[in-house]
Amino acid sequence: MAAPPPPGTPGDLDPVRLDRLARRHLWLHFSRLGTFGEDHPVPVLARGEGCWVEDVTGHRLLDGLSGLFTVQVGHGRPELAAAAAQQAGTLEYFPIWSHAHPPAIELAARIAALAPGDLDRVFFTSGGSEAVESAWKLARAYFRATGQPNRHKVIARRTAYHGTSLGALAVTGIPAMRQPFEPLTPGAVHVPNTNRFRHPLEHDEHAFMLAVTDAIEEAILFEGPDTVAAVFLEPLQNAGGCFVPPAGYFARVREICDRYGVLLVSDEVICAFGRLGHMFGAQRYDYLPDMITCAKGLTSGYSPLGAVICRDFLAAPFLEGTASFAHGITFGGHPVSCAVALANLDLFEREAVLGNVRAQEAAFEARLRTLADLPIVGDLRGAGFFWALELVKDPETREPFTRPEGEAVLRGFLAPRLWELGVIARTDDRGHPVVQLAPPLVARPEELDVLCERVGVALAEASRTFVGSAVGATRT
């Protein structure tokens, strides 16, 4: 047996030492750094296998969020580590700026073959925000190159999250995330999303669909069709809690975009690569976008990589003479990341990952429906391996928690309790409070059972604590 590493080396997993260093030097993302202290150490994950992860104290947790909607094929896959090592030993890095390398070429061709319609051009980035930023830049550049320079605006949905760079943040429809960084890139307009819960038309699918798609057309007309470049929509909206589109929604949006010459961008940073049981969310909901933005599941998180997948006509203005799309990213199309992505897609085929999601979806939803009977749960919505439970203060009136009350439920109670129970889920309040579940796409029935059972324990306890006298029992 090898000797343990000396203290202070990367292999030293002493929890106290790592917590001290993390609190002193590591700036955690989207985190309240003041939360952590001697009595509240930073959670430090050290290893993972399949659907499970383990922290440096040995506490084992079921990863009910796939890292961050990312680890599609599960943790600890030696095939992906080997692909990275092999490529790093061959060509560790070279930019795709007027050059190419085999992994980027092969991966671009493979993605194009998997994408719907004539989405045959692939522009690589190193993540999802960069993909959204690049898509907006491409829309502007395309229209400028085709004699429509006034088309620069984009339309997106309220509460939708599209990224953190200033352009992608402008597309994002969450005021609390935008305000600290304003002024943002100008030109983004926001319309209602597809949240049925509490909507006056929630029980009339067709009328609801018309209302939320009419809003897109009205925004185009109000802004002036000759100024609007693109509409950015997720197939199934993440922020706010897995808002599912009504029947006919994307067919009508496609029709509206075509009528006014506006590009339709399907933001699939979360939904692509199997999250909804199809390679792309656009395939599940049967529409052809002009661009697909993606990242996360492309490599199952084993190496950073994103992409904008474009229809052929968008590349046409840049294919001749001295024309160029003047945009690029140092690590976009990184050879190691592309090699990992190719190996990841091999696993998708070899292990029928999409088929597993489709086969398990109905039973997973049925398990979650039992949790929806708890008094604190007002709504369950989602698809594939991507679900949200919206929490309410009163199950009969659907009264939402106030912001301070939601804070107490989510961060004060549920987040630490779920950790204690050994499960990772997302407790989020970018809209009303929700608990989101998105397990690895290789999860089996027994793992889905554990996930739902442990989340159910936490929600039942939260019901008894926060919902009032009816608490604890399920609704009849």
N, C-alpha and C positions, 0 to 999 in steps of 0.2 A: 504494500500500500504506500502511495506517495506521501511524503511528509506534508503537513498542513502549511499553507503559505505563511510567511512572516506577517505580523500585524501591520496594517496599513497598505498591503498590496491589494490589487483588484479582487483576488480570491478570498479576502478576509470578510466573512459575512457576519461579523459580530454586530448584533442589532443595535447596541448602544452606540458604538462607534459610527455606524452608518446613519443613525438618526441625527447624531450631533453634526456630522458633515453635511447631511442633507439640509438641515435647518440653517446652517451657516452659509452654504455655498450654492445649493441647487434651487433655482427659481422655478417652482412648479407651475405648470400652465393652468389657467382658469382656476386658480386656487387662492383661498384666503390664507395667506402665509401666517397671519397672526393666530390662526387656529392651533398651530402646532407648538408644543412646548414639552417640558419634562414630563408632564402628566398626560400628554397627548402626542405620542411620537408619530413621525411620518410613516405611513404604511409602506413597506418596502417589499415588493414582489421579487422573488429570487429565481424561481423555476416554474416550468409548466409542462404538462403532459396531457394530450387529448383535450378534454373540456375542463381540466382542472389546473389551478395555479396554487403556488405555495409561497408564503412570505418567509422572511429570514428567521422567524421564530418557530417555523414548522407548522403554522396554521394553514390548513388546506381549504380552498374555496372553489366552488363550482363557478366557472366564468360564464355568467348568464348574459354577458354583454359582448362576448367575442373581442375582448380588449376594448375596442371602441367600434363595434360593428365591422370588425376587420379580420379577425383570425378565423377565416372560413373553414379551413381544413384542420383546425385544432393546433394546440401548442406542441412543441417538441418533435416536429416532423424531421427526421434525419435526411429525407430526400431533398428538402429545401435547403437545409444547411450544407449538404454536399454540393448542390448546384451552385451555391454562393462560393464555396471554397474552390471548386473547380474553375469557375470563371475568374475568380480573383488571381488564380495562379496562371491564367492564360493572358488576359488583358484586364487589369483591375480598373482602369478608367481611361476614357477618352471621350471628349464631347462630340455631340452629333451636330456640330456647327460646320457645315460644308464637308463633313466626313460621315462615315457610317461604320458600324461594326456588326458582326453577324447576329448577336443576340437582339439588338434593336430591330434589325431587318426582319428576322424570323418572327419576333413578337408582334410587330406591326401587321404583318401578313396574317398571322393567326387571329389577332383581334378583329381585323377586317372580315375574315371569314365567319367569325361568330356573330358579328353585329348585323342588325337587320338592314334590308335594302341596300342602298349604295353608300352606306357609311364605310368608305374604303380608305380614308386618309387618317393617319394617326399621328398626332402631335404630342410628344411625351413631355411630362412635367415631373416634378418630384413629390407632388401631393395634391390634395383636393382643392385647397384654396387657389393654388397656382393654376389648376385646370379651369376653374371658374373665371379667374382673372384672364386667362389666355383666351377663353371662349368669347368674353366680351370684347377683348382687343381684336380678335379675329373678325367678329361681326362688324366692328367699326372699320377695320382695314378693308374688308370685303366690299362694303358699301362705298367707301371712298374710291376704291379701285374700279368700281363699276358705275361711277358717275352719280352717286347718291350720298354726298358727303354730309348732308344734314341728318342722316340716320345714325344717331349715337345713343339714344335712350334705351333703357331696358325696363320691362315690366316683370315683377315677381310678386310673391304672395306674402301677406302679413304673417308674422311669427315664423316664417321660413328662415332657416340658417343656410348660408351658402359659402361661408369662409371668413377669414380674418384679415386678409390683405385689404387695402383701402377700397379697391374696386369690388372685390367679393363681399366686403362688409357693406358697401352701398347696396348691393343686391339683396343682402340679408334684411329681413323684415322684422327685426327684434329691436325696438327702440333702446332698451337698456344696454344692448351691446354696441349700438351705433354711437350713442350720445357722447361717451368719453373721448371719441376720436374725431368728432366733427370739426371742420367741414370735411365731408367725404367726397369721393369722386361724384360729380354731378350727373344727373340723368336717370336715376332709378326711381321708379314709381311702383307703389304697392297696392294690391287689390285683395279682396277677401280670399281666404283659403277654403279648404273643403271640409272643415270641421262641422259635422251635422249636430253634434251634441249641443243642446240648447237653441239650435237654429229654428226659427218658426216654420221652416219648410222641411224639417228633418224626416217627416214621414211621407213626403211626396218626392220620390227620387228624381223624377223628371223635372219637376218645378225647381228643385234645389239645384240640379245640374244647370238649368237655364240661368238661374240667378247668378251662380258663381262664374259661369262662362260669359254671360252678358257683361259682367263687370270688367272682364279683360277687353272685350270689344269697346266698351265705353271709354276705358282708359286710353286705348289706341286713338280713338276719335278725338278725345279731349286734348291729348298731347299733340295730335297731328300725325297721321299715318306716315308722312314723309320724314318724320323725326325719330320714329321708333325702329330700332334695329332688331331687338330680340325679346322673346318671352322666356324666362327661366322658371322651370317647374320641376320639382322632384316627382317621380312616379307615385310615391307614397311619402307624404311630407313627414319629416322626422320631428323637428322642433314643434312643441305643442302636444306631441304624443301621437304619432302614427296616423295622420289624417288620410283616410282612404278616399280615392276619387269616386264620385257617383258614376253610375253607368252612363256611357256616352260622353263623358267629360273630355277625354283627350281627342276623340273624333271631332268634337265641335271646336276645341281649341286649334286643332290642326286646320280645320276649315277657315277659322277666323284669321289665323296667321297667313294662310295662302291668299285670302281675299285682300289683305293689305300689304302683302309682300314682306312680312315680318318673319324672322327666323325663329324656330322653336328649338330651345335648348333643353334637353332632358338631363337634369343634374342628378347623376346616379353614383355619386361618391359613396353613398351607403347602399343603394338598391342594386347596383350592378354586381355581377359575379355571384349570383345564387341566392342573395338574401331573400328574394321573393319567390324562389323556386324556378327561376329562369335566369339565363345568363345575363339578360338585361331587363330592367323593369319595364321598358317600352314594349318588350315582347309579351310580358304578362298582360299589359293593358292595351295591346294591339294598336300601336301608333308608330309612325315613322318620324322621329325628330330630325332636325338638320344637323344637330351636334349632340353628342353624349359626353358629359364630363364624368370621369371616374377616377378612382384611386383605391384606397383601403384594401378591399378583397382581391384586387388584381394580383397582389403578391401574398395574400393572407397575412400581411403585416410583417413578413420576414425581412423585407427591405423596402425602403421608401420608393414609391413610384406612382405617378398619376398620368392621365392622358385626356386629350380632347379627341374624340372620334368624329370625323366630319364627312358629310356627303361630298361627292366628287365636285359638284359645281362650286363649292366654297374654295377649292384649291385652284380652280381654273385661272383666275386672274394672276396667279403667281407662278405659272408654269412656263412662261415664255419671256425671252429677252432679259432685261435687267431687273424685272419685277422681283420683289422679295417681301415676305411677311417679316417685318423687322422686329422680331421677338425671339427670345431664347432664354434658356435657363441652364446654368452650369451643370446641374446634376440630372436634368431631364434626359430620360433614356439611358441612365447609368448602366453600363454593361452587366454589373453584378445583379442589379435589380431586375433587369430584363431576363437574365438567366433564371433567377428565382421565379419570376412570373411564368416563364415557360414551364418550369417544373411544377408549379402550382396548378396550371391548367392541365398538365398531364394527370395530376392527382384527381382533378375534377372528373376527367374522363374515366380513369381506371377505377375509381371508387364510386362512380355514379352519384356524385354529390348532389346534383340538382334533383335527381330522382329521390334521394333520401328526404330532402326538404318537402317535396310534393307528397311523398308517402306519409310523412309524419305530421303534416300541417293540420289535418282535421282533428287528429287525436290531441295534438298540442293545444289547439283552440278549445277543444272540449275540456281539457284540464283547466285552462284559464277561465272558462265559463264558471267553474265552481268557485273560483276566487271572486268573480264578479258578483256573487251573491252576498259577499261581505258588506256590511253597512257602509263602510268607508269608500267602497268602489262604486262610482257612478256610471262608468262606461268602460267597455273593452273594445279596442279596435286594432286592426293590423292585418297582416297577411304573411304567409310564408313563415320564416323564423324572425319576425319583426313585429312586436306587439307592445301596446301600452295600456295600462290601467289608470284611468283618471280618477283622482281621489276627490271626495265631496264631504262637506260638513254635515249635510242632511240628505239622506238617500231618497227621501220622498220629494222634496222640493228642488233637489239638485243644487242647493246653495253651495257655492264654492267657498273654500277657505280664503280668508283674507291673506295678504302677503305675510304679515307676522305669524299668523296661524300656520300657513303653509311651510314657513321656515321651521317652525317647531316640529311639524309632522315629518318633513323630509330630512332636514339636516340634524335636527335635535333628536329624533327618534329612529326613523326608518334606516337611514344610512348606517349608523353604528350598529343597530340591531341586526341588519342583514349581514354585516361583516362578522358579527359574533356567531351568527347561525351558519356561516361558511358559504355565502353566496354573494356574487357581485352582480348588481343590477344598477340601472340608472335611476336616480331620484332627481327629477328635473322640474323646474318651475319657470321655464321661459314662456309658458302660457299659464294655464292652471296646473296645479301639482299633478305629476304623473309618475308612475313607476314603469320603466321600459325594460323589456326583455328581448334579447337578441343573441341566443346561444350559438356556438359554432355550428356550422352546417352539417357536421358529422355527428351531432348529438344523437344518441339512441333513446329509445323509450324510457329506459331506466334513469338516464340522466335528466330527461325532461320531467320525469316524475319527481326527482329530488329537487329540481329547480322550483317547480310549482309548489311542492310541499313546504319548502323553507320560506319561500316568499309568502305563502298562505299563512304560515305561523306569524310572521312579522306583521302582516296586514290585519290579522285577527286581533293581535295585541294592540295595534294602532287604533282599531275600531273601538276596543274597550276603553282606550285612553282618551280619544279625541272626538268620538261621535255622540256621546251622550247616553241616555238611559237605555236605548234599544241595543246597546252594544253587545258584541260577543256572538249573538245569534245571527243566523243568516235570514235574509228576507224570504217570505213565503210568497 
